[in-house]
Structures are given as structure tokens and as C-alpha cells.
């Protein structure tokens, strides 16, 4: 790991705040690259004790900076290679909570955002093929409060790197 000096970053959570220092930044960078990296390996790379890594990670979890770890799945290899984005128009914005609750019952809806602008809710779905996507979209259309939907089909995911922002923050 490259030794670089960066100013501490202060992260706040409500009334609490936690000041990230260079060691915290380096621990986070290693965990961003591999969330399953053992603390002992992190400790060796940073030339600190595994106990120090454990304590710092625990403090970052308590401060809400680390909120879990992620498992990345290639849905295409599992038969769900069709990705679409669905914009939902609602009858009334007061129906938002109800519609979100109903969307949670559709397992193919993997992301839903409340948005400003054209749509009230914007969703990402994974499907086996166009026929399956049509069935999912019809399920979404049938939710009480949804007046219509607009669909965009993803031809290719060109950028999929959630780590880039974290690396930028710690530069």
C-alpha cells in the first residue's frame, strides 16, 4: 500500500462524528478492493496489529461509515441477463409509500429510487428475457396508484465501479 499523506476526513452521523485518519483511509481502501480480506492481511500490508484493524473497523461501523459488506453477483450467469429501467408515474404522490411497499414484493425489482422530474419512482429490474420483462412491467403497472410506466432497455452496462468514488474521496 502506497504511503501517502492525506488530511483527516470528518464524517458525521447525527450528533456524533468520527475523524478518519490516514490509517482508516488505508483500511477502507483495502476493504473496498476486497471486503473479505482478513484483518490479519490488512494488518500485514499496513504494518499495524490485527487488533488495531479490528478496533478501527468496529469504530467505523459504530459511526455508520461502514454499514456492511457487499456480495457482487453476475445475474447474467444466473439466467437474468435482461436489464431494464422503469419510470413510474403515480396518480398521487401520497401513494408513494404504498407503491414502494408493493414493489418490494416483486423480487425482480432490484433498485427503486424516489425521484424528482419526470418520474415519481425510477426502478431497475432484472429479467430472463423480453417476455419475462413484460410480465414484470405488467405487475408494476397493476399496482394501485401507478398510472403508467416508461421502460428503457439496457443494451450494455458500460461502467460498473462503485469503488471509484471511494478511491476519489481518499485521494
C-alpha positions, -999 to 999 in steps of 0.1 A, spaced: 0 0 0 14 34 -10 21 57 19 5 90 12 -4 118 35 -40 130 33 -58 153 56 -82 136 80 -118 134 68 -145 141 94 -177 121 89 -208 129 109 -237 109 120 -263 130 139 -246 145 169 -217 120 167 -187 124 144 -157 103 137 -125 116 123 -110 94 97 -72 94 96 -47 80 71 -48 45 87 -86 45 85 -84 56 48 -59 28 40 -81 2 58 -111 14 39 -93 13 6 -82 -23 12 -117 -33 22 -132 -16 -9 -110 -37 -31 -118 -69 -12 -145 -69 16 -134 -104 25 -98 -95 32 -89 -108 67 -79 -83 93 -45 -101 97 -37 -95 60 -47 -58 63 -25 -55 93 5 -70 75 0 -47 45 -3 -16 67 23 -28 93 -1 -24 122 -16 -50 145 -47 -70 136 -62 -57 169 -58 -22 157 -76 -30 124 -104 -47 143 -109 -17 167 -108 8 139 -133 -11 117 -156 -15 147 -154 22 154 -162 30 117 -192 6 119 -204 22 151 -201 57 135 -221 44 105 -193 48 80 -191 11 73 -226 -3 71 -220 -38 59 -202 -56 31 -214 -64 -4 -215 -95 -25 -215 -89 -62 -235 -113 -83 -234 -117 -121 -271 -121 -127 -264 -129 -164 -247 -161 -154 -277 -170 -133 -301 -166 -163 -311 -129 -157 -292 -111 -185 -320 -86 -194 -318 -53 -176 -344 -26 -179 -351 7 -162 -387 16 -155 -400 51 -147 -433 50 -128 -458 78 -128 -481 79 -98 -517 90 -95 -508 110 -63 -475 114 -45 -493 103 -14 -494 68 -29 -456 66 -29 -452 45 3 -479 21 -9 -463 17 -43 -428 12 -28 -442 -15 -4 -458 -33 -34 -426 -30 -55 -407 -47 -26 -429 -78 -32 -416 -81 -68 -382 -98 -64 -371 -87 -99 -371 -51 -89 -336 -47 -76 -334 -9 -72 -360 17 -67 -354 55 -63 -378 83 -54 -370 110 -79 -378 145 -90 -385 153 -126 -404 132 -150 -410 101 -128 -421 97 -92 -402 64 -89 -374 50 -111 -366 13 -109 -341 -12 -122 -353 -47 -130 -335 -80 -139 -353 -104 -161 -346 -136 -181 -357 -121 -214 -381 -96 -230 -411 -118 -224 -403 -120 -187 -396 -83 -185 -430 -76 -200 -446 -97 -172 -427 -78 -146 -436 -44 -161 -473 -55 -162 -470 -64 -124 -457 -29 -118 -484 -13 -139 -511 -32 -119 -500 -16 -86 -527 6 -73 -516 42 -77 -494 37 -107 -509 55 -137 -483 44 -163 -448 33 -168 -420 41 -193 -393 15 -200 -357 18 -211 -338 -13 -220 -301 -15 -211 -280 -26 -240 -248 -28 -220 -235 -18 -186 -205 3 -196 -195 15 -161 -200 -6 -130 -174 5 -105 -188 16 -71 -153 17 -58 -142 47 -80 -160 73 -58 -145 59 -26 -110 59 -41 -116 95 -52 -127 105 -17 -95 92 -2 -71 109 -26 
